Amino acid sequence: MNNSSQPKRHAEFDGLLRAAAGAGPHGHLMDVREALRPVLGPNRPLVMLCPHADDGAITAACLMHEYAIRRGLPVVEVLVFAGERNVAAPWLNDQKKVTMREAEFRLECNVLGAEAVCWNLEGYRQPGYHPTDVDVQKVVEWFAKRRPGAIIVPPANDAHAAHRVTRALAAVGLLGADLHDTLVMTGWTPWGPLPQPNAYFTYDGEGERTKEWAIHCHASQILLTDYTQYCSHLGRAYAALTREWAEGHSLAGRAHRTDERFVGVELFQLEAYDPARATNNPPDPIHQALGLLRASTAAPAATGPAALTNTSAKAASDAVPA
């Protein structure tokens, strides 16, 4: 029998197919409340790292409001690059613009029930948002003092340099403060969609209105880009996708939530150490930090926590983009 009519399979095809198979197992979505239950407490806050003043409202307003107001747990919003001047008000000088954006940030925190913190890092005034040594020390000391139970950071694939540097600074803080038990959550931003979301937070109509209020706190930005309708449509689309997923798949091995009153969903990616993401090009600083933290737990006790912390902080700071 002549098999010459059979298509020839190129060896390169097998390599491409193996690359897809090696990207991880078929994912399951879980209710993020389940992951947060064991890590948050009166002395272990939920921390949202905001590269810009309105990033918290866009990414996780409903989640933060749920824990700050309805559950009474500490929630902290950190404005990483305080001093933003992107205000469409030419009649204001630079200092007034800075004051306006910080006031809008604090107003949003009041709406959501979160504590407002402004780091005001020197890196904002450096090319590429590159942090100074003083910035790195400030971040490490803050993480060591506040010891977040969970942090929300931008995606590693984010197109905005300030967002990528914020993720790297989170890695520096975790490593420098030797926080092995902090849950790292990547949150959606318009500049960097989540590559593999694995957790969801449902919110109802009241939650959606709270998110609108939080976004509207940033009046100086609404004239430039109004994310209100954008976030509403996206949240409802995610809700539809979550319902669809529940029909054909398991949501973290549990039955789907029977409460169908929710109108929107905020999506997250819970991070667990992946050596491939720590060594890819460019490497993900969060996974570099998680790997170093894992190694430090296996290191001999004779090295001492101080030595580990200093080594870890240096390694993580090297991951900050130039």
N, C-alpha and C positions, 0 to 999 in steps of 0.2 A: 504493500500500500504506500502510495506516495504522500508523504506528510509535508511536502514543500508548500502547500497552501496554508499550513498552520502559521499564525503570526509568530514572529521571533520576539522572545521576551528579553529585553536588555537587562544586563546585570545592574545598571544604574537604577532601574525601576525598583528592584528589591531594596536598594538602599533608601530610596524615597519612602517606600511603604514602611520599612522598619523605623524610620524617623517618626512617622505618625504613631506607630504602635508603642514607641518608647516615651510618648508624651504623658503617660500616666493612665490610670484606669478610668473607665466611664464614671463621671462624677455623680455625686449625690448632693442635693441641696438640703441644708438643715436650718431649722429655726435658730437664728443667731442667739436668741435668749438662752437656749440650752448651753451654748458655749460660754456665755457670759456669767451664768449662774455661779460657777465655782471660783471665778477669778476676781469678781468685784466685791467690795465691802466698804465699810465706813472709812478705812484707812488705805484702800486700794481703789483709786478713782478710775473712771472711764475718761480717757484723754483723747481729744481730737486735735491733731496738729494741723493748723490752717496756714498754708503758705501765704494766702491773701485773706482779707477780712471777711469775704463772703463765702469762702470755700466750705466752711462748716455747715452753713445753711443749705447749700446745694447738695452736699454729700450725705449728711446724716442728721438733719434737723429732727426728724421724727424719732429716730433712735435715741438721740440725746434727751429730747423732751420726755420720752417715756421713762428713762432712768432717773432724770433729775427731778421731775415733778410727780409722776405717778408712783415711782418706787422710792423716792427720797434718798437716792444714793449720790455720792459726789461725782459730778461731771465737770471737767475742765476743758475749756477751749483755749488753745494757745495760738496767738497770732505770731507766727514765726518771724515773718519779715514785717514787723511794725514799721510804719513810716511810709507806706505806700502813698504815692502822689497822683495816682491815676484818677483824677477827678475832673469832670467836664465843667469846670467853673473858673474861667480865666480871670474873674475879678478877685479870686483868692490867691494869696501868695503861697509858697510851698509849705510853710509851717502851718498855715490855716488848713490846707488840704490834708496834711498829716493828721491834724487834730480832728478833722471831720471824719476821716476813715476810721480812726480809732474809736471815736464816739459811736459811729454806726456799729462797729464790732461789739462794743460793750452793750449797746441797745439790743442787739441780737441775742447776746448771752442772757440778758434779763428776760427776754421773751421765752427762751428755752430753759431757763432755770440753771444755767451753767455758770461756773466761775470764769471770769475773764482774766487771761494772763497775756501780757505783751512782752516778748523777749527783746525786741528792738536790736537785732544782731547787726554787727558791723558788716557782715557779709552782704547785706542789702546794698551797701555802697561800694562793693567790690565787683570787678568784672566777673560775670558768670555766677554771681551770688556766692562766691567762694568764701567760706567762713574763716575767720581769723582764729588764732590760738585762744584768744579771750572768748570768742564765741563757743568754741568747742568745750572749754572749761565750764562756761555758764550752762551749757546744755547738760553736761555730765552731772554737775552739782544739782541741777533742778531734778533730773531723773532720780538721783540718789535720795533727794529729800522727799519727793512726792510719791515715788514708787508706784507708778500706774499699774493697775491690774490688767488693763487692756488699752491699747492705743490704736487709733485709726490714722492711716497714712495714705498718701497718694500712690498710684500704681508705679511700678518700675519703668513701664513703657510710656510714661507721661511725656508729652511733647514740650511741656513748659519746664524750663530749667529750674525755676524756683520750686516747683513741685518735686522734681527729682532730688534736689539738694535737701528738701525737707525729709524725704524718705531716708537719705543718707544720714542726716542728723539724728533721726529716730534710731538708726542702727548704732550710731555713736553713743547715744544716751543709754540704750539697753546694755551695750557692752561695757561702757565706762562705769555704770552703776551695778554691773554684774546681776542683771535681772533675768534669771532663768525662767521664771514662771509668768512673765507678762505675755498675754495673748496679743498677737499682732494681727490686725485686721486691715486689709487694703480696701479702700472705699472708692466708689466710682467718682470720676471727675469728667467734665466735658473734654479735657485735654488728654485723657488716657483711659479708655474703657478697660474693664477687667478682662484679662485673658481667660481665666477659668474661675468664674464665681462659684462658690460652694455654700453660701449662707444667705439667708434672706430675712428681712424684717418687714412684717406687714403693718400697715397703718390704715385707720379708718378716715372718714370724712373730716372729723375734727383734727386728726393728725395732719391731713393735707392742708387744712386752713392754717394750722400752726406753721407749717413749712412756708406757706405763702407769706405769712406775717414776718417770719425770719428773713426771707429774701427781701421783702419790702423795707426792712430796716436799713438796707444799703441803697438809700435814695440816690447817692452820687453815682452808683453803678447802673441803676435801672435805665437811665438816659442813654447809657452806652450799650448794655446788653441786659435785657430783662429775662431772667431765667425762670420766671414764674410759670408760664404756660409750658415751657420746655420741660421743666422738672415734673409738672403735673402729667403731661403726656407720657414721659418716660416711666414714671412710677406706675401709671396704669398699664403701660405695655409690659413692664416687669411682672405686674400682678397677673396679667393674662398668661404670660409665659410660665409663671409659677404654677398656676392652676393646670395648664396643659401638661407640665412636667409631672404633676401629681397623678394625672390620669394614666400615664404609661410607665412611670418610674417610681422609685421609692424616695421619699423625702427623709434622708438619714435613717432609713429602715423603719420609720414610724408611719402610722396612718396620717393622711393629710389633715390639717386643722379643719375642724367641722365648722368653725366660725367663718362664714362667707361674707361678713359685713365689711371686710377690708376693701379699700378701693385702690391702694397703691402698695408698692414694695420698694424698699431700698435694698440694693444688692451689695454683698461684701465677699471678699475672698479671705478666708482664714488661712494664715501662713504657717506651714510646718517645714522644717529644714529640708531643703532639696539640694543635694550637692551639685547637681547639674546647673541649677540656677545660680549657685555661688561661684561657679567657674566659667560660665558662658561669657560671651563677649558682646556688650559689656556685662560685667558681673552685677548681680543684684546685691546691694549692700546689706539689705535685711537678711538675706540668706547667708551672706558672709558672716554677719554678726551671730546669727543663730548657730552656725557651725562652730564658730569660735567659743560661744557659750557652752555648747555641748562638749567641746574638747576640754574646756576649763574644769568641768565637773569631773572629768576623768584624770586630770593632772594630779600629781602627788601633792599631798597636803603641805609638804615642806616648802612649796613655792610661795604659799601664803596668799590670801585674797588680795592684798595690796599690789603684789607683783602681777597677779593675774589681771587686775583691773587696769593697771598702767599699760601692760602689754596689749590688752584688748582695746583700750581707748585709742592707742596709737594705730593699731591695725584698722580699726573702723574709720578713723579720721582719714587714713590713706584712701578710703573708698569714696570720699566726698568728691564729686566731679570738680575738675578745675575750671 
